[in-house]
């Protein structure tokens, strides 16, 4: 099984999710999204495949997210592209779907 993870190696939840994927025998493509941010179109595709809205994928713990409290989806996506730290992590895609793996065990739903 193939899996892609938008990963931040400094995040314990992201590391735990990557370990679960590896233990499950997945062929994992790791995208360090802070170094290689996804385009708005890619984020839209991932969110749609996971049944998520851009607001669902917003990392609200970041100070910059506070300014997006009343923003529409387009503004949130633009902010994520400009400042990828705003993307909630880890975001994982397999053939079975897309999840934000918080908690990490959530990734099992798409294995």
Residue pairs with C-beta under 8 A, 6 or more apart in sequence:
1 24
1 25
1 26
1 27
1 94
1 95
1 111
2 26
2 27
2 28
2 29
2 94
2 95
3 21
3 26
3 27
3 28
3 29
3 92
3 93
3 94
3 111
4 28
4 29
4 30
4 31
4 92
4 93
4 94
5 14
5 17
5 18
5 21
5 28
5 29
5 30
5 31
5 90
5 91
5 92
5 93
5 101
6 31
6 33
6 38
6 87
6 89
6 90
6 91
6 92
7 14
7 17
7 18
7 30
7 31
7 32
7 33
7 89
7 90
8 14
8 32
8 33
8 34
8 89
8 90
9 15
9 32
11 89
11 90
13 89
13 90
13 101
13 102
13 103
13 104
14 89
14 90
14 101
16 104
17 90
17 92
17 101
17 104
17 107
18 28
18 30
18 90
20 101
20 104
20 105
20 107
20 108
21 28
21 92
21 107
21 111
22 28
24 108
24 111
26 94
26 111
31 38
33 84
33 87
33 89
33 91
34 84
34 85
37 80
37 81
37 84
37 87
38 46
38 81
38 84
38 87
39 81
40 77
40 78
40 80
40 81
43 54
43 57
43 77
43 80
43 81
43 87
44 54
44 77
46 52
46 57
46 91
46 93
46 98
47 53
47 54
47 56
47 57
47 98
49 93
49 97
49 98
50 93
50 97
50 98
50 99
50 100
51 97
52 98
52 100
53 73
54 73
54 76
54 77
54 80
55 73
55 76
56 88
56 100
57 80
57 87
57 88
57 91
57 100
58 65
58 68
58 76
58 80
58 86
58 87
58 88
59 65
59 85
59 86
59 87
59 88
59 89
62 85
62 86
64 79
64 83
64 85
64 86
65 86
68 75
68 76
68 79
68 86
71 79
76 86
79 86
80 86
80 87
88 100
88 102
89 100
90 100
90 101
90 102
90 104
90 107
91 98
91 99
91 100
91 101
92 98
92 99
92 100
92 101
92 107
92 110
93 110
94 110
94 111
96 109
96 110
96 111
97 109
97 110
98 110
99 106
99 107
99 109
99 110
100 106
101 107
